[in-house]
Amino acid sequence: MAKRRKVANLLALAVLSALAHRPMHPYEMAAALRGWNKEHDMGIKWGSLYTVVGNLAKHGLIEELESGRQGRRPERTVYRITEAGREELVDWTRELLGVPQMEFPRFRAGLSVMAVLPPDDVAGLLTHRLSAIRRGIAELEEFHERDDLQVPRLFLIETEYDLAMLRAEERWVAALLDELTSGTFPGLAEWRGFHEAGGPSAEMKELAEEKITDL
């Protein structure tokens, strides 16, 4: 089970990982994290950076090292990671790698309510999605092959994961699309009839009620 963190925003994890390299002020942290493409890994919202840095300092996970001003620039505070911060970074990383947790992708949300659309519309949308997935795979493969010769695999492992997930989704979406277009998807006639009749059949209502009752 995932622990409750003093600062739970994943941007905090990114900041700790940056400061584990060397002390930095927040502007340097942002530059380093952008250079490492951390916004792609963690869905970072940069507007919350200073709030997260402040919360990390408040809980003793990082601390001020020095403050200074160059010319007319605003004063910048340099932070370093504390021993408690290193322990948090290691523990959090161990949890993320070792403890499975239910996640809620937007695609899953769409699948859960796709019955509101006619099956032919869904097939068209999945065709569009499949093309986008395949373009994404091609782009990632090109990126990975280019960097594989000069960057250690340790620092490309998340790209390998992205490729594996995209390839798995490609296979699954292609199989679902084939069922919809070939007419082999179970209950396809009832689903189509639902939209042609402007509402659910008695059988579909009964199935929906049974699902609610089971919960």
VOPAGU-2260 file (C-alpha; in pm, 1 decimal, decimal comma):
REM VOPAGU-2260
SITE   aa  ch    i         X         Y         Z
SITE  MET   A    0       0,0       0,0       0,0
SITE  ALA   A    1     129,9     345,0     -91,3
SITE  LYS   A    2     245,8     560,6     199,4
SITE  ARG   A    3     115,4     904,5     281,3
SITE  ARG   A    4     393,5    1147,5     195,4
SITE  LYS   A    5     462,6    1476,8     368,3
SITE  VAL   A    6     483,6    1630,2      19,2
SITE  ALA   A    7     294,8    1398,8    -217,6
SITE  ASN   A    8     321,6    1596,0    -543,5
SITE  LEU   A    9     546,4    1401,5    -783,7
SITE  LEU   A   10     722,0    1728,2    -861,8
SITE  ALA   A   11     868,2    1694,2    -510,5
SITE  LEU   A   12    1023,7    1363,7    -613,1
SITE  ALA   A   13    1171,1    1531,3    -920,6
SITE  VAL   A   14    1313,4    1816,6    -711,4
SITE  LEU   A   15    1470,9    1572,6    -466,6
SITE  SER   A   16    1625,9    1379,8    -755,9
SITE  ALA   A   17    1772,7    1702,5    -896,4
SITE  LEU   A   18    1916,1    1813,4    -562,1
SITE  ALA   A   19    2065,5    1467,8    -509,8
SITE  HIS   A   20    2306,1    1567,7    -790,8
SITE  ARG   A   21    2405,4    1904,9    -646,0
SITE  PRO   A   22    2262,0    2212,6    -469,5
SITE  MET   A   23    2052,1    2437,2    -695,3
SITE  HIS   A   24    1819,8    2734,4    -683,1
SITE  PRO   A   25    1464,6    2679,8    -818,7
SITE  TYR   A   26    1543,3    2823,9   -1163,2
SITE  GLU   A   27    1828,4    2572,0   -1201,1
SITE  MET   A   28    1601,0    2291,8   -1080,5
SITE  ALA   A   29    1346,9    2373,3   -1350,2
SITE  ALA   A   30    1616,7    2389,8   -1618,5
SITE  ALA   A   31    1764,3    2055,2   -1510,8
SITE  LEU   A   32    1426,4    1881,9   -1492,6
SITE  ARG   A   33    1326,2    2014,8   -1835,3
SITE  GLY   A   34    1657,6    1894,6   -1975,0
SITE  TRP   A   35    1585,1    1546,9   -1836,4
SITE  ASN   A   36    1227,5    1556,2   -1978,8
SITE  LYS   A   37    1080,5    1503,6   -1632,9
SITE  GLU   A   38     755,6    1673,8   -1731,9
SITE  HIS   A   39     697,6    1376,5   -1964,1
SITE  ASP   A   40     771,6    1127,2   -1685,0
SITE  MET   A   41     568,9    1290,3   -1408,9
SITE  GLY   A   42     316,7    1529,7   -1563,1
SITE  ILE   A   43     483,0    1824,5   -1391,0
SITE  LYS   A   44     297,5    2154,2   -1347,1
SITE  TRP   A   45     573,3    2412,8   -1337,9
SITE  GLY   A   46     356,5    2677,0   -1172,7
SITE  SER   A   47     367,3    2481,4    -847,5
SITE  LEU   A   48     749,1    2455,5    -833,4
SITE  TYR   A   49     806,1    2725,5    -572,4
SITE  THR   A   50     521,0    2593,5    -357,1
SITE  VAL   A   51     667,4    2242,5    -368,8
SITE  VAL   A   52    1017,2    2372,1    -287,1
SITE  GLY   A   53     874,2    2562,4       7,6
SITE  ASN   A   54     688,5    2256,4     135,6
SITE  LEU   A   55     999,2    2038,8     103,5
SITE  ALA   A   56    1194,5    2293,6     307,6
SITE  LYS   A   57     912,4    2320,4     564,1
SITE  HIS   A   58     926,6    1944,3     626,1
SITE  GLY   A   59    1307,1    1934,2     645,5
SITE  LEU   A   60    1359,9    1739,3     323,5
SITE  ILE   A   61    1568,1    2019,6     172,1
SITE  GLU   A   62    1735,3    2320,8     331,6
SITE  GLU   A   63    1868,6    2660,5     232,8
SITE  LEU   A   64    2240,2    2661,7     159,6
SITE  GLU   A   65    2286,6    3024,0      60,2
SITE  SER   A   66    2110,4    3325,4     -84,6
SITE  GLY   A   67    2254,8    3574,8    -326,5
SITE  ARG   A   68    2181,3    3836,1    -587,4
SITE  GLN   A   69    2360,2    3901,0    -916,8
SITE  GLY   A   70    2320,8    4251,1   -1056,1
SITE  ARG   A   71    1956,8    4347,1   -1086,5
SITE  ARG   A   72    1831,5    3990,1   -1078,5
SITE  PRO   A   73    1598,8    3887,9    -793,1
SITE  GLU   A   74    1761,3    3721,8    -494,9
SITE  ARG   A   75    1801,5    3347,9    -547,2
SITE  THR   A   76    1808,4    3090,9    -270,0
SITE  VAL   A   77    2018,1    2780,7    -328,8
SITE  TYR   A   78    1885,7    2462,1    -170,3
SITE  ARG   A   79    2046,2    2129,8     -89,5
SITE  ILE   A   80    1892,8    1796,0      -3,6
SITE  THR   A   81    1903,0    1687,7     361,6
SITE  GLU   A   82    1964,1    1338,3     493,5
SITE  ALA   A   83    1589,8    1308,7     555,8
SITE  GLY   A   84    1535,1    1415,2     195,0
SITE  ARG   A   85    1769,9    1144,8      63,9
SITE  GLU   A   86    1587,1     885,1     271,7
SITE  GLU   A   87    1253,8    1010,0     132,9
SITE  LEU   A   88    1386,6    1000,6    -224,1
SITE  VAL   A   89    1507,7     640,8    -186,3
SITE  ASP   A   90    1194,8     521,5      -4,4
SITE  TRP   A   91     960,4     688,7    -254,9
SITE  THR   A   92    1150,0     541,1    -549,8
SITE  ARG   A   93    1134,8     194,5    -392,0
SITE  GLU   A   94     759,7     231,5    -346,3
SITE  LEU   A   95     697,9     347,3    -703,2
SITE  LEU   A   96     897,9      56,2    -845,9
SITE  GLY   A   97     777,2    -216,3    -611,8
SITE  VAL   A   98     418,4    -137,9    -504,7
SITE  PRO   A   99     149,8    -168,3    -776,1
SITE  GLN   A  100    -117,2      98,3    -752,1
SITE  MET   A  101    -436,6     143,0    -952,1
SITE  GLU   A  102    -400,1     426,7   -1202,5
SITE  PHE   A  103    -675,0     586,6   -1407,1
SITE  PRO   A  104    -574,1     666,3   -1766,2
SITE  ARG   A  105    -810,6     887,8   -1966,6
SITE  PHE   A  106    -850,5     613,0   -2227,8
SITE  ARG   A  107    -985,5     376,5   -1962,8
SITE  ALA   A  108   -1240,8     640,8   -1862,4
SITE  GLY   A  109   -1351,9     670,5   -2225,5
SITE  LEU   A  110   -1384,4     293,5   -2262,4
SITE  SER   A  111   -1600,8     278,0   -1950,1
SITE  VAL   A  112   -1867,1     500,0   -2111,9
SITE  MET   A  113   -1821,4     422,3   -2482,7
SITE  ALA   A  114   -2172,8     274,3   -2496,1
SITE  VAL   A  115   -2305,2     632,6   -2523,7
SITE  LEU   A  116   -2169,8     638,4   -2881,9
SITE  PRO   A  117   -2287,3     420,7   -3173,0
SITE  PRO   A  118   -2046,9     134,4   -3251,0
SITE  ASP   A  119   -1957,4     277,3   -3592,2
SITE  ASP   A  120   -1854,1     604,7   -3428,9
SITE  VAL   A  121   -1640,1     415,5   -3178,5
SITE  ALA   A  122   -1477,1     221,8   -3461,6
SITE  GLY   A  123   -1393,8     547,2   -3639,5
SITE  LEU   A  124   -1245,0     698,6   -3325,2
SITE  LEU   A  125   -1039,5     387,1   -3254,1
SITE  THR   A  126    -910,5     394,1   -3613,3
SITE  HIS   A  127    -793,4     750,0   -3553,7
SITE  ARG   A  128    -639,3     652,0   -3217,9
SITE  LEU   A  129    -461,1     353,5   -3370,4
SITE  SER   A  130    -298,9     576,3   -3632,8
SITE  ALA   A  131    -183,3     817,4   -3360,9
SITE  ILE   A  132     -43,7     531,1   -3151,4
SITE  ARG   A  133     152,1     399,2   -3448,7
SITE  ARG   A  134     295,5     744,6   -3518,0
SITE  GLY   A  135     394,0     769,6   -3152,6
SITE  ILE   A  136     565,2     430,6   -3166,9
SITE  ALA   A  137     760,0     530,6   -3477,3
SITE  GLU   A  138     873,3     857,9   -3316,2
SITE  LEU   A  139     979,6     687,3   -2993,0
SITE  GLU   A  140    1165,0     415,7   -3183,0
SITE  GLU   A  141    1354,9     681,2   -3376,6
SITE  PHE   A  142    1436,3     869,7   -3055,2
SITE  HIS   A  143    1545,4     551,5   -2878,4
SITE  GLU   A  144    1762,1     427,0   -3164,1
SITE  ARG   A  145    1932,7     765,8   -3192,2
SITE  ASP   A  146    2013,6     793,1   -2821,9
SITE  ASP   A  147    2081,4     423,6   -2761,1
SITE  LEU   A  148    2431,8     460,2   -2905,1
SITE  GLN   A  149    2535,0     744,4   -2673,5
SITE  VAL   A  150    2316,7     727,3   -2361,6
SITE  PRO   A  151    2340,5     440,7   -2108,8
SITE  ARG   A  152    2032,7     218,1   -2102,6
SITE  LEU   A  153    1977,6     314,7   -1737,8
SITE  PHE   A  154    1871,7     662,1   -1853,5
SITE  LEU   A  155    1650,9     537,1   -2138,6
SITE  ILE   A  156    1456,2     276,3   -1942,4
SITE  GLU   A  157    1141,8     489,9   -1917,3
SITE  THR   A  158    1138,0     520,5   -2297,6
SITE  GLU   A  159    1152,7     140,6   -2320,1
SITE  TYR   A  160     852,1     128,6   -2088,1
SITE  ASP   A  161     662,0     383,2   -2300,4
SITE  LEU   A  162     729,7     175,7   -2611,2
SITE  ALA   A  163     616,9    -144,6   -2441,6
SITE  MET   A  164     292,7      18,6   -2324,9
SITE  LEU   A  165     223,0     172,7   -2666,3
SITE  ARG   A  166     287,9    -156,5   -2845,2
SITE  ALA   A  167      56,2    -339,1   -2604,2
SITE  GLU   A  168    -214,2     -74,8   -2655,1
SITE  GLU   A  169    -166,2     -94,7   -3032,3
SITE  ARG   A  170    -230,6    -470,6   -3028,6
SITE  TRP   A  171    -532,4    -439,3   -2799,0
SITE  VAL   A  172    -695,5    -150,9   -2987,7
SITE  ALA   A  173    -635,9    -322,9   -3322,2
SITE  ALA   A  174    -803,1    -640,1   -3190,7
SITE  LEU   A  175   -1101,5    -445,0   -3053,6
SITE  LEU   A  176   -1134,6    -253,5   -3379,1
SITE  ASP   A  177   -1130,6    -579,0   -3574,3
SITE  GLU   A  178   -1417,1    -713,3   -3360,2
SITE  LEU   A  179   -1622,4    -398,7   -3418,5
SITE  THR   A  180   -1566,9    -388,1   -3794,2
SITE  SER   A  181   -1608,7    -764,2   -3850,1
SITE  GLY   A  182   -1924,6    -781,7   -3641,1
SITE  THR   A  183   -1783,5   -1033,8   -3391,0
SITE  PHE   A  184   -1800,1    -803,1   -3088,0
SITE  PRO   A  185   -2046,3    -960,6   -2837,5
SITE  GLY   A  186   -2373,4    -768,6   -2807,7
SITE  LEU   A  187   -2295,3    -551,0   -3109,9
SITE  ALA   A  188   -2649,7    -579,0   -3251,4
SITE  GLU   A  189   -2803,6    -473,8   -2919,2
SITE  TRP   A  190   -2559,4    -185,3   -2888,2
SITE  ARG   A  191   -2642,4     -65,2   -3237,7
SITE  GLY   A  192   -3012,4    -114,1   -3173,4
SITE  PHE   A  193   -2986,2      96,4   -2858,6
SITE  HIS   A  194   -2884,9     397,2   -3067,3
SITE  GLU   A  195   -3121,4     328,2   -3355,1
SITE  ALA   A  196   -3414,9     302,3   -3113,1
SITE  GLY   A  197   -3305,4     607,6   -2914,4
SITE  GLY   A  198   -3268,6     421,1   -2585,7
SITE  PRO   A  199   -3172,5      94,6   -2418,8
SITE  SER   A  200   -3366,6    -224,9   -2474,8
SITE  ALA   A  201   -3529,2    -402,6   -2181,7
SITE  GLU   A  202   -3247,0    -659,6   -2190,9
SITE  MET   A  203   -2975,7    -392,2   -2171,2
SITE  LYS   A  204   -3156,7    -221,2   -1884,0
SITE  GLU   A  205   -3174,1    -550,9   -1698,6
SITE  LEU   A  206   -2801,2    -614,5   -1750,1
SITE  ALA   A  207   -2714,9    -265,0   -1626,0
SITE  GLU   A  208   -2930,9    -310,6   -1315,9
SITE  GLU   A  209   -2769,1    -648,2   -1245,9
SITE  LYS   A  210   -2425,7    -485,3   -1256,5
SITE  ILE   A  211   -2536,1    -216,6   -1009,5
SITE  THR   A  212   -2682,9    -481,1    -779,8
SITE  ASP   A  213   -2360,9    -686,3    -792,0
SITE  LEU   A  214   -2167,5    -384,1    -669,0
